[in-house]
Amino acid sequence: MKLLKLSISGVRGIVGETITPELVINFASAFGTMLAAGPVLVGRDTRKSGPMIQEAATAALLSTGHEVIDLGICPTPIIQYLVKKNRARGAVSITADHNSADWNALNFINSDGTYLNEFQGSELLDIYHLNRYTQKSLKKAPRLIHEIDPEKFYFAWLKNKSNLEEISRARFKVVVDPGNGAGSKLIDKFFEMLGCELVAVNNEGNGYFPHDLEPRSRNAGEVASLVKATGSNIGFLLNSDVSRVSLVTEEGETLSELAQSFPKYYMIKDKLSCPSELAFRAVLELRHRYEKETISTLNGLKIIREDSWVHLRPSNTEPTIRLMAESKSATRSRKIIDNFKKEVREVIRKLS
């Protein structure tokens, strides 16, 4: 079965099977059609398929009348920062995050430097499915600009936000594994700026990923060993586009291992299939239902009770709603999840 994961924030799949030049051009054309006139940024991680996909996306955006600023290999957080700095209309980050090297994706970013919201995502999918794209005359061909060192603007901003003198005086020793992804080599510049001693591993940026890219405890063994062997203060494990990080303490423990010394709570994770166009609406409906309780809406909906909580979030990469619940009992956490899955299904039926 050929996998293509379609969501309001973008599209991902296996290159050559579901991620093809035609699909990339059509999605990038839909994105360019949706955006108002103005520059669009394009960057990528180090996957071998990245240049091909970037060329296709760039051609499509130029054809829809947008000036394109090519950032080359660039971490997603820097792309998001530069959108606002350049007052760009949006950006495309070409990365499949923690997926294996044979995957890639188009991740669409709005003018706020964030992933598309529900309404923007729905508009993008509508344009794509209608197959109606804006095409500009070649007599008015927009510019293609190559930005050589996009990170310099981000690092300059960080300098102004950091107490470099205090950090440098502490003489931290740090182990970092960027997994040969977009953070490779940039970590040298970053920690030199901070005045830290860097011990780097898998820092070639060649797109050959030495391990599962998801920054979790099970993948942090090499970093943990190096932290202890080199007497470092801390270690970091990055994913391919530097959008996620896992920390390792100076004792070589990951945060999840460290948490074992804390009071015991039981977290249950689950997910519920839901069309992308309904997922945000369903969570919004639940937000209204529970607005009199203690809630957080920073990332989906989190309902906080005296000794438990439940969190519901529409996935940015799959047609699902992700659920998490935590309490002092695994049985109770499971029951909370099951009750909310039942309620979400009822909401989805009413919205369908």
N, C-alpha and C positions, 0 to 999 in steps of 0.2 A: 504494500500500500504506500503510495506517494504522499508524504506529509507536507501540508502547507498550513501554517498557523497564521490566521488572519485576525486582526483586531483593530480597534480604533487608533492605536498608536503606531501600527505598521504591519509588516508582513515578514515572515521568516520561514525558512525551509531548507532542504538539502539542495546545494548548488548543482545544476545540471539536470535535476529531476523536477523540482517545483519552483526553484528560484532560477529563472531563465532570463536572458537579455530582454526578451519581449515583455515579460511580466514586470521587470524592473523599469523599463521605459514607460509602460502604461501607468504604473503606480506613481512614478516620478512626474509624469505628465499630468496626472490627476491632482497631485500636490501643487504643482506649478499653476494649474488652472484655478485652484481654490484660493491661492494667495493673492493679495493685492500686489501691485507693481513695486519692485524693490529687490535688493540683493538677497540671495539665499546661500547659506554655507553648506559645504559638503565635506565630511571627514569620515575616516574609517579606522578600524583596527588593523592588525597585521596579517589577517587571513590571506591565503594565496589567491582567493577569488575576489579580494577587495578591489584591486585596480580595474578589473573587468566591470564589476558592478558600479564602481564610481564613474567610469567613463560613460556607461549607459545612462545613469541617473543625471550626470552633468549635461549630456546631450539633450535629454528630455527637458530639463529645466531651462536651458538656453532656448530651446525651440518654443517654449511658452512665454518667452520674453523677459526672463529674469537674468540679471547679472549674477554670476556664480563665483563665489570665493572658495577656491580649492584649498582645504587645510591639510590635505594629505593624511598621513597617519596621525591621529589626534584623539586623545581620550574624550569620551562623551561629556564629562563635566566641563571640560574646557570649551567644547563646542557650544554647550548651553550658555556658558558665561559670555562667549564672543557674540552670540546672537544679540544679546542686549547691548553690548559695547558697540557693535557695528550698526545698531538699529536695523538689523536684518528682519526680513519678513518671516523667516523661518530657517530650518536647517534639516539636513538628512544625515543621520549617524549610521554608518554602515558597519554593523557588528551584530553577531549572534550571541553576545554576552557570554554565558557559561556553557553554551552548546559546543559540541565538538567541531573540529576544524572543517568538516565537510558541510557544515551549516553556515548560512549567512542571512542577513536581514536588513531591511530598510526600516529605520526608526525615525518617525517624523516628529519634529520639534517646532512649536509655535513661536510667535514673536516675543513671548514672555520667557523663553528659554526653558520651557517645560514641555512634557509630552502632550499631545493633543488631548483636549478635554472631550467629553461625550459628544457635544454638538459638532465640534470640528472634525472628530473622527467619523461621525455619521455622514457629514458632508463629503469628506474624502471618499468614503466607500460608495456613496451615491454617484459621484462623478466617475469613479472607476467602473462601476457596473454599467453606467450609461454609455461609457466609452466615448464621451464628448469632451475633447480637450482643446484648449486655446492654442492656436498656432500663429506665430508672428512671422511677418515677412522678413526674408533674409536681408533686405535693404536696411532693416533696423536691428541687425543682429547685436545682442548685448555682449558685454565683455566677459571674459573668463580671466579671473585674477588668481595667481598662485601665491599663497601666503607661506613664506619659507619657515618662519619660526612662530607659529601661532601661540605657543605656550608662553612667550615672553610677556605678553600683555597680562595673562593670568598670574604669572609669578610676580609681576610688578604690583598687581592688586593685592596679592597675598603678603608681600613685603610690608605694605602699608597697614595691614590688619594684624601683623604679628610683632611680637617683641623679640626681634632677632638677637639682640644682645643677650637677653636672659637665656634663650634657647642655646646659643653658641657657648655661653659660659658653663652650661650644664654638661657639655661634652658627651652627648648621647652617642651610643653606638647602636646601630639599627640594622637588622636583617630584613631585606625585602625580596620577595619573589613575584615579579610581574608576569611570570608565565610566558615570556617571549611575546607578550601582547603590546598594546599601545603605550603602556607605561614604561616599557624598556627604554633605557638611555635617559629618559626624562627624569627618572628617579635620581640619577647622578647629579643633574643640574639642581634638582629640588633640594636634596639633602646637603649639597655643597652650599646652597644659599642659606640653609638653616645652620650651617656650621656643625653638622653631625658627621660622624664616621659611618660610612655605608659599607655593609657587606651584602653584595648583590648576587643573586643566583637566578638562572634562566632569564638573563638580561640582554639577549641578542636581538629581540624584536624581529625575528625571522618567520614568524607564523607557525613554527613547529611547536605545538603545545606539549610539554613534557608530562602533563598529568591532567586529570579532570579539572576544568577551569573554575568550577564553582568553589568560591572561597569558604570552605567548611572545614571542620576539624579533621575529617578523614583525609583531606588533601594537604594538610599543613605539617606533615611529618618531617619533611626536609627542612622547613623553616624552623620548626621547634628544635631539631637537632643542632642546627647551626647557631641558634640563639644561645643554647647551653654551651656548645663547644667554643664559641668565640667570646663568651662573657658579655653578650650584648644586653641592652636594656629592654628591647622590645623587638618584635618581628611583625611583618605585614605580608599577607598573601592577597594578591590582586587578581581580578578577573581580566578578560581580554581587552575591555574598554575602560577599565579603572572606574567603573560605576559601582563596584562592590568590593568590600575589603573584609578580611578576617584578621584578628589580632592574636599575637602569641606573647605571653608574659616572659619576664626574664628567667623564670623557672622552667620555661619550655611548655607551659600550659596554654591551651587555647581558652577563650572565654567560656566556652561551654563546659570545659573541664573544671575551670575555676568555680563555675556556678554550682558545682556539686557540693561545695561547702556551705551553701546558703540553704535556708529553709526550703523544704520540698514542696514544689507545686507541680501540677501535671498539666501539660499543654497537649491538646489534640488539634491536629491540622486536617482539613478535609477540603474538598472542592465540589462544586455543583455545576453541571453543564448549563450554560445559559447563552443564548445568542448575544453577541457583543453589543448590538443595538439596544438590548433590553437590560443588560447587566447594570449599567449606571442608573437607569430609571428605577430598577428594583431596589437598589441600595438607597436611593433618594426617598423612595416610599417608606422604607423602614426607618430612615432618619426622622421623617415626620411622625411616625408611630411612637418612637421612643424619645421624642424631643424633651419630655418632662423628666427623663432620667439623666444621670451624669453621662455625657457622651463626648466623644472627640470625633471631628470630621476632617482631620488633617490628611488622612490617607484612607478614604472609604468611610466606614462607620465603626467606631469602637464604643461599646456599651460597658460602662464600668460600674460594678456593684461592690458591696462591702468586702467579699472574699472571693470574687471571681470577675472575669471579664470575657467578652466575646468580640471578635473583630471580623468584619465582612469587607472584602475589597474586590472590586472587579479587576480581573487580570488584564494587564496591558499587552499580553502576548498570546492569550488563548481565549476562546469563547467560554469562559468560566467565571464563577464567583468563588473566591477563596475564603475559607472560614477558619478561624482559630479561636480556641477557647482555653482558658486556664482557670484552675481551681485547686483546692487541696486534695481532690480525689479524682483519679482517672475516670472512674465510673460517672461522676458528676460532670466532668468536662465533656465526656462522650454524649451524655444526655443533653447538655446545652447545645452542642453541635447538631444533634439529631432534631431537636425542637426547632432550631433556627433554619435548618435545611427544609423542614416541613413548611415553615412559614414563608420562606423564600419561594418555594415551589408554588404556593398559593398566590403570591404576589405576581410571579411570572405568568401564571395562567390568566390572571385578571388583565395584565398588560398586553397579552398576546392578541 
